Amino acid sequence: MSAKQDRILIFGAGVIGSMYAIKLIEAGFDVTLFARSNRFKSLRENGLQYKEKGTVKSIQVNVIDTLENDDVYDFIFVTVRYDRSESALLALKDNQSKNIVTMTNNSIGFSSWLDIVGDRLLPAFPGFGGQIKDGVLQARFLPKIIVATVFGEINGVVTERIENLAKLFKTAKLPYVIKKDMQAYLITHSVSDIAMMSVLYSENKIIDKKAVRTRKTARIITVTLKAYLRAIQKAGVSIDPPMLKMVLKFPNLFLDLFFMTWLRTKMVRDMMLPDYANNAYNEIVQLNNDLMKFLSQNDIKSEIHVQ
């Protein structure tokens, strides 16, 4: 598989889509970004702007705001929030591309997505983070040993398209992990996101920076995370990554101190709190609602809810 032969569409030009676009363009792939409204206009006029080592740089990218059904790509990466994933897949339903890679959370399984795009679906989860401020991408990189792009077939088989996707990531020098149980991985990740991010919103408003640092806020994360991990275990979900099983064994005091430290980081202060005000809360609420449906379908009851 050669980089020149592969056409890649990134459906969604937010943080995740923009970061993958930069890395794949730099690796020589034929990349197109699908964007709308002001983001489409900005990309057309200014290119894909990003900050690197304190300097704003720009890379040219092909950008579209309309996708024709016969505009075929080797891979379409869907890089939108979970609460927008179904509408994105509906927009791709009649496109003839064979591989649709959903790079987002999922807390209930894949049946509704499969109903839309069928076996073209290839679930994944991104290995990047960051924010876009004034049109400029500000990436947040964690060590490769901690964060990598995760993907795999729903049935766990390592198919030819999985191997091709792995070659694509290897060419772009992007760390990746192939999973045999993507549903377990995504549900576990969703549980972590629900527990750690729902506390950032209280009484219909974003929690203030002083309140977010308290032991009380950390304890809510500890209790919620443990409750949900036990619930998904009862529902037959394997906790993945397995190291999260240790959370159930750690005393609450230890976890409280860990989360208090996390809540005081620059990442939470400068990225998560502002980002949460910009639609992230809607994603967490839907993840939580769908997780409740999943647990209910498996006859598991949980009394934990997003505030």
N, C-alpha and C positions, 0 to 999 in steps of 0.2 A: 504494500500500500504506500503510495507516494503522496507527499503533502500537496503536490500540484494537482493531483487527481481529485482531491476531496473538497467538496463544497459544504460549508457549514453555515447554517442559519442559527443565530442566537435570538430567540424570541423573548425580548425583554431587555431593555438597555439601562437597567438600574445598576446597582453596585456589582452584583454577581455577573450579570451579562457583560458588563463593560470590562471587568477584570479578565474573564475568559477571552473576550475579543482581543484584548491587548496581547495576551500570551500566545494565542493561536495565530494572530497576524504576524507577530515576531518570529514564529516558527515556520512561516511561509505558506500557511493554509489560506484558502479562498474563503474569507469570512464575510458574512452579511449580517448586519444588526437590524432587527425589526424594532422600530420605536414609533411613538406617537406624539402629537402636539408639540409642546415646547422642546421636549428632548429631541425629537426628530429634527426640528429646525436648528437647534444648537449643534447637533452632530453634523448636519449638512454644512453649516457655515463655519464651524470652528474645529471640526475633527473631534476625535475622542481625547479630551483633555484629562490629564492625570498628574498628580504630584509625585515626584520622585526625588528623594534626598533634598527636600525643601524647594525644588524647582518645578514650576508648572511646564509640562511637556504636552505635545499633541501628536497623535498618530491618525493618519487618514484611514477611514473605514467606509465601506459601502453600506449605506443605510436606506431602508425602505419603510414605508408606512402602509403598504398594501401588498398582500401576498397572493399571487395567482395560483390556482390549483395545479397547474402544470409546471410551476417553478420548483424543480426537484432538487433536494439536497441529500448528501450522504448521511448527515446527522442534523437534526433540529434539536437544539438545546433550549428547553423551556425554563427560563430563569426569572420566574415571577413568584410573588408570595403565595402561600398556600391558599389564602382566601380568594386569589385570582386564578388559581390553576385550572379550574373547570372551564371558565370562560376562555382561557387561552387555548385549551385543548379543543373546545368547540370551534374556535377560529381556525384551527389546523385540521379539523375533521376531514375535509374534502381535498386537502393537499395530498399529492401522490408520493411524498417522501416516505420511505419505509422505516426509518428509525427516529423515534421521538423520545428524547431523553429528558425526563422531568427532574429538574434540579431544585427540589423544594421539599419541605416537610410533608408528612402524611401520618395521620394518627388513627386511620380507620381501615386501611387496606386499599386495594386497587380496583375494586369492582366497578365503581362509577367511571373511572378513567378508562378502563377497558371497554366499557359500553360505548365510549366516544371514539377512541382511536384503535381499539382492537389490539392485536398482538404486535403492533408497531411500538407499543409502550415499552420503555426501558427505564426503570426507576433509578435515580441517582441522588446524591446529595453533594453540594458544593464544598470546596475546601478553601474558601476565601471569606473575607468580611471587610467592612469598611463603611464609608459614607460618601455621598456626593454633595458637595457644598459649593454653591454658586457655580454649578455646572462642571466643577472639577472633581474628579475621582480621587479620594484619599483612601488608599488601600490599608488594610490591617492584616499583616502576615503573622502567623504563628509558626513555631518550629514544625518542619515537615513531619517529624515523628509524631506530632500531636494532631495535625490537620492534614487531611488528604482528600481528594475527590473520591467518593464511594459510589460504586455502581454494581449492578448485577441483574441477571434475569430473574423474573418473579419465581420461576421454578428452580432456580439455583444452578442451572446447567451453564457451563462455560461454552457459549455458542461462538460461531464465527464472528458475529457482529460484536460480541464482547471482546474477542481478541483484536478485532479491528479498532475498537474504541480504545483499548489498552495501548495499541501501537500509536494511535493519535496522541494520547497523553504522553507517551514516552518520547515521541518526536518533539513535543512542546516542552519537555522537561518539567512536566507537572506531576507531582506525586499522586498516586491513586491506589485504591484497594478494591479488589473484586470480592463482593460478598455473596454468600450462598443463600442468605435469608434477609433480603432487603426490607421486608415488612417488619421484621423484628428490630432491625437497625433503626428504621425510620420512626417506629412507634416509641422506642426507647429515647431517641433524640427529641421527639416531640414532648415526651414527659419531662425531660430536662428543661426544655425551653419554657414549657408551661409553668413549671415550678420556679424557675429562676427569673422569668420576665414578668409574670403576672403581678408580682409584688410592686413593680414599677408604676402601677396605676391603682389609685385608691380613691373611692368616693367620686367617681366620674371625672377625675383629673389626674395629670401626671404627678407622681409623688415628688416632693421637693428634695433637693440634694442633701439637706440635713437629715431628713427623716429616713432616706434610703440607707444611711450609714449605721442605723441603730441595730442593736442586738435583737430587738423585736422583729425587724424585717428579716434578718438572717434566720431566725427561728422559724418563721413562716415558710421560708424556702426549704429548710431542713425537714420539717414535718410533712409538707406537701410532696416533696420529692420521694421520701420514704413511703408514704401512703400510695402514691401512684406506681412506684416500682413494685411494691407488693401486689397491687391490683393487677398489673399486666402479667406478672408471674402467675397469678391464679388463673388468668385467662389463657395461659399456655404460651405466652410470648417469652422467648429467650432474651434475657437482658444482654444487649450488645451496644457498646463494647462491654465485655465481661467484667472489666475493672469496676464498673458501676455497681456490681453486686456487693462490693466492699462497702458501699454507702450504707447498706442495710445492717452492716456489722459495726460501723463506727458509732461511738456515743454521740448524742446530740450536741454536747458541748464542743466537741472537736469540729463537727460540721458547722456549727454556729460561727466559730472563729474563722473557719475557712471562707464561709460566705460573707462574713463581715469584711474580710480582707478584699475579696473580689468586688464587693459593692463600693469600695473606696478607690478602685482603680480608675485611671484616666479613661479607659475604654468605656466604662459605665457612665462616667460623668460627661464625657465629650461626645460619645457616639450613641450609646444605647438610650439614654434619656431623651435626647433630641429626636432620635430615630423613632422611638416609641410614640412620640407625639404625631408622627407622620405615618399612620396606618398600621404600624406593627401590632398595636393593640387588637385591631380587627382580626389579624392572623391568629393571635394567641387565643382569642375568644372562640374562633371557629375550630382551632385545633382541640381546645378543651371540650367543646360541644360534641365534636365527632369522636373524641376519645370516650366520652360518656356513652355514646351510642355503641361503640365497639365493646366496651365493658358490659353494657346492658345485654347485647347480643350473646355474650358469653356468660350471662347470669352472674356477673360480678357487680357488686354495689360499692360505690365510693361516695363518701360525704364531703370530699374536698371539691371546691369549686373556685373558679377565678373570681377575684373580688369584684 
